[in-house]
Each structure stands twice: as structure tokens, then as C-alpha cells.
Amino acid sequence: MATITRDEVTTKLSKLTTRRNRKKLEAADDKTELFSTGVIDSFALIDFATWLGKKLGKRFTADDVTLEDLDTVERIMVFIDKHSK
């Protein structure tokens, strides 16, 4: 099964942010809440979850992914680890 690196995650998140929020993302650490603070919006959340599914070779439903799973880089990496097995 495929694995995704932290660098790949942050690069994808950066591409999904607006120019204004990209600076906020760059200043964030692995525990910074991204979606609930508005750094990443709900449209980007959907795009990101779709990208994760493609990278992991899985099709996620709304029941498989929660905001809490993807709200920080740290939680995203845990989600990836869980679904990479």
C-alpha cells in the first residue's frame, strides 16, 4: 500500500490554500488547526480528502473521514498511517 510523506501533505495543502492563507499555513506547525481556523476551507477539505484517497488507493466516504481526522498535519499523518495498512 502507498504511503504519503509529510512533505507531500504540506505541498498539497499549500496548493489548496489561497495566497492570503498560504502564509498562515507556512507559519503553522503540525498541531495547528487548519480547517477549523479557516486556513483551509471546506472546498479544499473535499479536494484534499479526494487526493488522499487517490494516493492511498482507497475510496473514502463521508463516514470514513471526519474534520477531526484532517484538521492538523499531525492528525493527517495518523490518518494516513491508519489507512496505509
N, CA, C and O atoms as CSV, one atom per row, in Angstrom:
chain,resi,resn,atom,element,x,y,z
A,1,MET,N,N,0.841,-1.176,0.000
A,1,MET,CA,C,0.000,0.000,0.000
A,1,MET,C,C,0.890,1.245,0.000
A,1,MET,O,O,1.987,1.237,0.558
A,2,ALA,N,N,0.408,2.296,-0.623
A,2,ALA,CA,C,1.171,3.538,-0.760
A,2,ALA,C,C,1.250,4.278,0.573
A,2,ALA,O,O,0.373,4.162,1.429
A,3,THR,N,N,2.309,5.023,0.712
A,3,THR,CA,C,2.435,5.896,1.867
A,3,THR,C,C,2.671,7.316,1.355
A,3,THR,O,O,3.152,7.519,0.240
A,4,ILE,N,N,2.331,8.265,2.171
A,4,ILE,CA,C,2.448,9.668,1.793
A,4,ILE,C,C,3.315,10.353,2.837
A,4,ILE,O,O,3.112,10.162,4.036
A,5,THR,N,N,4.270,11.141,2.395
A,5,THR,CA,C,5.166,11.830,3.321
A,5,THR,C,C,4.543,13.137,3.812
A,5,THR,O,O,3.607,13.667,3.214
A,6,ARG,N,N,5.086,13.630,4.906
A,6,ARG,CA,C,4.649,14.914,5.453
A,6,ARG,C,C,4.859,16.022,4.419
A,6,ARG,O,O,4.015,16.906,4.274
A,7,ASP,N,N,5.980,15.972,3.704
A,7,ASP,CA,C,6.249,16.992,2.687
A,7,ASP,C,C,5.198,16.975,1.588
A,7,ASP,O,O,4.779,18.032,1.116
A,8,GLU,N,N,4.767,15.790,1.177
A,8,GLU,CA,C,3.712,15.697,0.163
A,8,GLU,C,C,2.417,16.301,0.684
A,8,GLU,O,O,1.711,16.991,-0.052
A,9,VAL,N,N,2.102,16.044,1.947
A,9,VAL,CA,C,0.891,16.586,2.561
A,9,VAL,C,C,0.946,18.101,2.589
A,9,VAL,O,O,-0.001,18.763,2.165
A,10,THR,N,N,2.040,18.659,3.081
A,10,THR,CA,C,2.113,20.122,3.194
A,10,THR,C,C,2.164,20.791,1.818
A,10,THR,O,O,1.634,21.889,1.649
A,11,THR,N,N,2.786,20.151,0.847
A,11,THR,CA,C,2.800,20.706,-0.510
A,11,THR,C,C,1.394,20.739,-1.080
A,11,THR,O,O,0.989,21.739,-1.672
A,12,LYS,N,N,0.641,19.649,-0.909
A,12,LYS,CA,C,-0.733,19.615,-1.409
A,12,LYS,C,C,-1.596,20.640,-0.691
A,12,LYS,O,O,-2.372,21.350,-1.330
A,13,LEU,N,N,-1.472,20.727,0.614
A,13,LEU,CA,C,-2.250,21.719,1.360
A,13,LEU,C,C,-1.928,23.133,0.892
A,13,LEU,O,O,-2.824,23.968,0.766
A,14,SER,N,N,-0.666,23.398,0.638
A,14,SER,CA,C,-0.260,24.714,0.162
A,14,SER,C,C,-0.920,25.044,-1.177
A,14,SER,O,O,-1.345,26.176,-1.407
A,15,LYS,N,N,-0.999,24.047,-2.051
A,15,LYS,CA,C,-1.635,24.262,-3.354
A,15,LYS,C,C,-3.130,24.526,-3.228
A,15,LYS,O,O,-3.720,25.162,-4.102
A,16,LEU,N,N,-3.745,24.049,-2.158
A,16,LEU,CA,C,-5.182,24.211,-1.968
A,16,LEU,C,C,-5.554,25.500,-1.241
A,16,LEU,O,O,-6.732,25.848,-1.159
A,17,THR,N,N,-4.564,26.204,-0.718
A,17,THR,CA,C,-4.855,27.426,0.029
A,17,THR,C,C,-4.862,28.643,-0.880
A,17,THR,O,O,-4.278,28.642,-1.963
A,18,THR,N,N,-5.530,29.666,-0.415
A,18,THR,CA,C,-5.486,30.941,-1.121
A,18,THR,C,C,-4.137,31.586,-0.854
A,18,THR,O,O,-3.443,31.218,0.094
A,19,ARG,N,N,-3.773,32.523,-1.668
A,19,ARG,CA,C,-2.488,33.217,-1.485
A,19,ARG,C,C,-2.393,33.806,-0.080
A,19,ARG,O,O,-1.344,33.725,0.560
A,20,ARG,N,N,-3.477,34.391,0.395
A,20,ARG,CA,C,-3.507,35.009,1.730
A,20,ARG,C,C,-3.284,33.966,2.823
A,20,ARG,O,O,-2.554,34.215,3.783
A,21,ASN,N,N,-3.910,32.798,2.678
A,21,ASN,CA,C,-3.792,31.779,3.715
A,21,ASN,C,C,-2.529,30.937,3.602
A,21,ASN,O,O,-2.184,30.216,4.538
A,22,ARG,N,N,-1.845,31.015,2.489
A,22,ARG,CA,C,-0.605,30.247,2.319
A,22,ARG,C,C,0.425,30.666,3.374
A,22,ARG,O,O,1.162,29.826,3.891
A,23,LYS,N,N,0.474,31.944,3.687
A,23,LYS,CA,C,1.418,32.421,4.713
A,23,LYS,C,C,1.046,31.864,6.082
A,23,LYS,O,O,1.923,31.523,6.877
A,24,LYS,N,N,-0.260,31.771,6.357
A,24,LYS,CA,C,-0.703,31.176,7.620
A,24,LYS,C,C,-0.303,29.706,7.685
A,24,LYS,O,O,0.120,29.211,8.730
A,25,LEU,N,N,-0.442,29.020,6.562
A,25,LEU,CA,C,-0.066,27.610,6.511
A,25,LEU,C,C,1.432,27.445,6.732
A,25,LEU,O,O,1.860,26.552,7.464
A,26,GLU,N,N,2.222,28.295,6.107
A,26,GLU,CA,C,3.680,28.219,6.262
A,26,GLU,C,C,4.111,28.469,7.699
A,26,GLU,O,O,5.123,27.929,8.146
A,27,ALA,N,N,3.346,29.289,8.433
A,27,ALA,CA,C,3.664,29.594,9.820
A,27,ALA,C,C,3.141,28.532,10.789
A,27,ALA,O,O,3.494,28.535,11.968
A,28,ALA,N,N,2.304,27.630,10.290
A,28,ALA,CA,C,1.683,26.612,11.138
A,28,ALA,C,C,2.669,25.500,11.478
A,28,ALA,O,O,3.610,25.230,10.731
A,29,ASP,N,N,2.433,24.864,12.619
A,29,ASP,CA,C,3.193,23.665,12.950
A,29,ASP,C,C,2.274,22.456,12.793
A,29,ASP,O,O,1.135,22.601,12.349
A,30,ASP,N,N,2.747,21.285,13.146
A,30,ASP,CA,C,1.976,20.062,12.925
A,30,ASP,C,C,0.694,19.983,13.759
A,30,ASP,O,O,-0.182,19.170,13.466
A,31,LYS,N,N,0.577,20.815,14.791
A,31,LYS,CA,C,-0.606,20.777,15.656
A,31,LYS,C,C,-1.567,21.932,15.408
A,31,LYS,O,O,-2.609,22.014,16.058
A,32,THR,N,N,-1.240,22.813,14.491
A,32,THR,CA,C,-2.108,23.942,14.175
A,32,THR,C,C,-3.374,23.449,13.492
A,32,THR,O,O,-3.310,22.685,12.529
A,33,GLU,N,N,-4.520,23.884,13.990
A,33,GLU,CA,C,-5.790,23.516,13.365
A,33,GLU,C,C,-5.924,24.275,12.055
A,33,GLU,O,O,-5.904,25.506,12.033
A,34,LEU,N,N,-6.058,23.542,10.982
A,34,LEU,CA,C,-6.059,24.146,9.648
A,34,LEU,C,C,-7.459,24.480,9.146
A,34,LEU,O,O,-7.703,25.588,8.669
A,35,PHE,N,N,-8.364,23.537,9.251
A,35,PHE,CA,C,-9.695,23.727,8.701
A,35,PHE,C,C,-10.582,24.505,9.667
A,35,PHE,O,O,-11.311,25.406,9.252
A,36,SER,N,N,-10.523,24.166,10.943
A,36,SER,CA,C,-11.408,24.835,11.901
A,36,SER,C,C,-11.013,26.289,12.146
A,36,SER,O,O,-11.821,27.058,12.666
A,37,THR,N,N,-9.791,26.686,11.785
A,37,THR,CA,C,-9.380,28.093,11.911
A,37,THR,C,C,-9.482,28.847,10.592
A,37,THR,O,O,-9.214,30.047,10.537
A,38,GLY,N,N,-9.873,28.140,9.521
A,38,GLY,CA,C,-10.074,28.805,8.242
A,38,GLY,C,C,-8.857,28.895,7.347
A,38,GLY,O,O,-8.927,29.521,6.290
A,39,VAL,N,N,-7.744,28.292,7.730
A,39,VAL,CA,C,-6.574,28.297,6.852
A,39,VAL,C,C,-6.911,27.548,5.560
A,39,VAL,O,O,-6.534,27.974,4.468
A,40,ILE,N,N,-7.621,26.433,5.698
A,40,ILE,CA,C,-8.105,25.641,4.571
A,40,ILE,C,C,-9.628,25.655,4.642
A,40,ILE,O,O,-10.197,25.419,5.707
A,41,ASP,N,N,-10.297,25.931,3.519
A,41,ASP,CA,C,-11.762,25.977,3.546
A,41,ASP,C,C,-12.381,24.617,3.232
A,41,ASP,O,O,-11.673,23.648,2.954
A,42,SER,N,N,-13.713,24.559,3.281
A,42,SER,CA,C,-14.401,23.276,3.105
A,42,SER,C,C,-14.216,22.696,1.706
A,42,SER,O,O,-14.180,21.476,1.547
A,43,PHE,N,N,-14.100,23.542,0.701
A,43,PHE,CA,C,-13.854,23.037,-0.655
A,43,PHE,C,C,-12.484,22.385,-0.740
A,43,PHE,O,O,-12.323,21.338,-1.367
A,44,ALA,N,N,-11.505,23.005,-0.111
A,44,ALA,CA,C,-10.160,22.438,-0.089
A,44,ALA,C,C,-10.149,21.131,0.696
A,44,ALA,O,O,-9.416,20.204,0.350
A,45,LEU,N,N,-10.954,21.053,1.746
A,45,LEU,CA,C,-11.041,19.822,2.539
A,45,LEU,C,C,-11.503,18.664,1.661
A,45,LEU,O,O,-10.940,17.571,1.729
A,46,ILE,N,N,-12.512,18.892,0.849
A,46,ILE,CA,C,-13.016,17.849,-0.046
A,46,ILE,C,C,-11.951,17.471,-1.066
A,46,ILE,O,O,-11.716,16.288,-1.309
A,47,ASP,N,N,-11.308,18.464,-1.660
A,47,ASP,CA,C,-10.240,18.190,-2.627
A,47,ASP,C,C,-9.101,17.405,-1.974
A,47,ASP,O,O,-8.549,16.479,-2.569
A,48,PHE,N,N,-8.762,17.784,-0.758
A,48,PHE,CA,C,-7.670,17.117,-0.058
A,48,PHE,C,C,-8.029,15.665,0.255
A,48,PHE,O,O,-7.209,14.770,0.055
A,49,ALA,N,N,-9.247,15.425,0.743
A,49,ALA,CA,C,-9.682,14.060,1.046
A,49,ALA,C,C,-9.699,13.202,-0.218
A,49,ALA,O,O,-9.341,12.025,-0.171
A,50,THR,N,N,-10.111,13.778,-1.338
A,50,THR,CA,C,-10.107,13.056,-2.613
A,50,THR,C,C,-8.679,12.711,-3.017
A,50,THR,O,O,-8.402,11.592,-3.449
A,51,TRP,N,N,-7.781,13.674,-2.876
A,51,TRP,CA,C,-6.364,13.445,-3.186
A,51,TRP,C,C,-5.797,12.330,-2.311
A,51,TRP,O,O,-5.086,11.452,-2.799
A,52,LEU,N,N,-6.115,12.369,-1.012
A,52,LEU,CA,C,-5.635,11.318,-0.110
A,52,LEU,C,C,-6.106,9.948,-0.571
A,52,LEU,O,O,-5.331,8.993,-0.604
A,53,GLY,N,N,-7.373,9.859,-0.924
A,53,GLY,CA,C,-7.915,8.590,-1.392
A,53,GLY,C,C,-7.187,8.070,-2.614
A,53,GLY,O,O,-6.865,6.885,-2.696
A,54,LYS,N,N,-6.929,8.952,-3.559
A,54,LYS,CA,C,-6.208,8.546,-4.771
A,54,LYS,C,C,-4.791,8.089,-4.441
A,54,LYS,O,O,-4.328,7.069,-4.952
A,55,LYS,N,N,-4.113,8.839,-3.594
A,55,LYS,CA,C,-2.731,8.492,-3.231
A,55,LYS,C,C,-2.663,7.170,-2.471
A,55,LYS,O,O,-1.705,6.411,-2.617
A,56,LEU,N,N,-3.687,6.901,-1.659
A,56,LEU,CA,C,-3.699,5.683,-0.859
A,56,LEU,C,C,-4.373,4.518,-1.579
A,56,LEU,O,O,-4.372,3.391,-1.085
A,57,GLY,N,N,-4.947,4.795,-2.743
A,57,GLY,CA,C,-5.628,3.744,-3.492
A,57,GLY,C,C,-6.925,3.311,-2.840
A,57,GLY,O,O,-7.320,2.149,-2.938
A,58,LYS,N,N,-7.593,4.255,-2.168
A,58,LYS,CA,C,-8.844,3.959,-1.471
A,58,LYS,C,C,-9.909,4.974,-1.864
A,58,LYS,O,O,-9.611,6.099,-2.265
A,59,ARG,N,N,-11.128,4.551,-1.740
A,59,ARG,CA,C,-12.253,5.451,-1.974
A,59,ARG,C,C,-12.916,5.706,-0.624
A,59,ARG,O,O,-13.520,4.805,-0.042
A,60,PHE,N,N,-12.803,6.925,-0.133
A,60,PHE,CA,C,-13.355,7.269,1.171
A,60,PHE,C,C,-14.770,7.811,1.020
A,60,PHE,O,O,-15.069,8.539,0.074
A,61,THR,N,N,-15.632,7.451,1.959
A,61,THR,CA,C,-16.973,8.026,2.031
A,61,THR,C,C,-16.967,9.073,3.136
A,61,THR,O,O,-15.984,9.220,3.863
A,62,ALA,N,N,-18.064,9.790,3.254
A,62,ALA,CA,C,-18.173,10.804,4.309
A,62,ALA,C,C,-18.052,10.177,5.693
A,62,ALA,O,O,-17.626,10.844,6.637
A,63,ASP,N,N,-18.419,8.910,5.826
A,63,ASP,CA,C,-18.301,8.222,7.111
A,63,ASP,C,C,-16.859,7.840,7.447
A,63,ASP,O,O,-16.527,7.613,8.610
A,64,ASP,N,N,-16.015,7.773,6.431
A,64,ASP,CA,C,-14.624,7.361,6.631
A,64,ASP,C,C,-13.714,8.497,7.081
A,64,ASP,O,O,-12.688,8.258,7.718
A,65,VAL,N,N,-14.081,9.721,6.754
A,65,VAL,CA,C,-13.220,10.876,7.003
A,65,VAL,C,C,-13.994,11.925,7.786
A,65,VAL,O,O,-15.104,12.306,7.413
A,66,THR,N,N,-13.390,12.386,8.878
A,66,THR,CA,C,-14.008,13.460,9.653
A,66,THR,C,C,-13.103,14.687,9.642
A,66,THR,O,O,-11.918,14.597,9.319
A,67,LEU,N,N,-13.665,15.806,9.990
A,67,LEU,CA,C,-12.872,17.026,10.105
A,67,LEU,C,C,-11.740,16.821,11.101
A,67,LEU,O,O,-10.623,17.290,10.884
A,68,GLU,N,N,-12.028,16.127,12.182
A,68,GLU,CA,C,-11.004,15.893,13.196
A,68,GLU,C,C,-9.824,15.100,12.629
A,68,GLU,O,O,-8.679,15.320,13.024
A,69,ASP,N,N,-10.105,14.180,11.707
A,69,ASP,CA,C,-9.031,13.387,11.093
A,69,ASP,C,C,-8.059,14.256,10.297
A,69,ASP,O,O,-6.876,13.934,10.187
A,70,LEU,N,N,-8.562,15.355,9.745
A,70,LEU,CA,C,-7.762,16.133,8.796
A,70,LEU,C,C,-7.509,17.573,9.238
A,70,LEU,O,O,-7.098,18.400,8.424
A,71,ASP,N,N,-7.747,17.887,10.505
A,71,ASP,CA,C,-7.658,19.278,10.941
A,71,ASP,C,C,-6.238,19.749,11.230
A,71,ASP,O,O,-5.989,20.954,11.261
A,72,THR,N,N,-5.312,18.835,11.441
A,72,THR,CA,C,-3.915,19.213,11.650
A,72,THR,C,C,-3.028,18.275,10.833
A,72,THR,O,O,-3.445,17.177,10.463
A,73,VAL,N,N,-1.827,18.710,10.562
A,73,VAL,CA,C,-0.885,17.850,9.837
A,73,VAL,C,C,-0.608,16.598,10.665
A,73,VAL,O,O,-0.497,15.503,10.113
A,74,GLU,N,N,-0.497,16.747,11.965
A,74,GLU,CA,C,-0.254,15.603,12.837
A,74,GLU,C,C,-1.374,14.563,12.699
A,74,GLU,O,O,-1.097,13.372,12.564
A,75,ARG,N,N,-2.623,15.003,12.731
A,75,ARG,CA,C,-3.758,14.085,12.595
A,75,ARG,C,C,-3.827,13.487,11.193
A,75,ARG,O,O,-4.196,12.325,11.027
A,76,ILE,N,N,-3.474,14.277,10.194
A,76,ILE,CA,C,-3.449,13.766,8.819
A,76,ILE,C,C,-2.459,12.621,8.708
A,76,ILE,O,O,-2.754,11.605,8.080
A,77,MET,N,N,-1.296,12.772,9.307
A,77,MET,CA,C,-0.277,11.729,9.236
A,77,MET,C,C,-0.733,10.460,9.962
A,77,MET,O,O,-0.422,9.353,9.523
A,78,VAL,N,N,-1.463,10.610,11.061
A,78,VAL,CA,C,-2.028,9.450,11.771
A,78,VAL,C,C,-3.077,8.777,10.877
A,78,VAL,O,O,-3.112,7.550,10.778
A,79,PHE,N,N,-3.920,9.569,10.237
A,79,PHE,CA,C,-4.935,9.045,9.322
A,79,PHE,C,C,-4.276,8.265,8.184
A,79,PHE,O,O,-4.718,7.173,7.830
A,80,ILE,N,N,-3.235,8.828,7.628
A,80,ILE,CA,C,-2.513,8.164,6.533
A,80,ILE,C,C,-1.932,6.834,6.995
A,80,ILE,O,O,-2.045,5.817,6.310
A,81,ASP,N,N,-1.304,6.861,8.176
A,81,ASP,CA,C,-0.721,5.633,8.717
A,81,ASP,C,C,-1.798,4.563,8.917
A,81,ASP,O,O,-1.592,3.396,8.584
A,82,LYS,N,N,-2.919,4.960,9.448
A,82,LYS,CA,C,-4.033,4.028,9.702
A,82,LYS,C,C,-4.555,3.413,8.402
A,82,LYS,O,O,-4.885,2.228,8.362
A,83,HIS,N,N,-4.628,4.208,7.356
A,83,HIS,CA,C,-5.212,3.739,6.094
A,83,HIS,C,C,-4.165,3.217,5.109
A,83,HIS,O,O,-4.511,2.797,4.006
A,84,SER,N,N,-2.915,3.241,5.493
A,84,SER,CA,C,-1.859,2.702,4.633
A,84,SER,C,C,-1.642,1.216,4.877
A,84,SER,O,O,-0.899,0.568,4.140
A,85,LYS,N,N,-2.272,0.685,5.881
A,85,LYS,CA,C,-2.037,-0.713,6.264
A,85,LYS,C,C,-3.039,-1.630,5.621
A,85,LYS,O,O,-2.991,-2.842,5.832
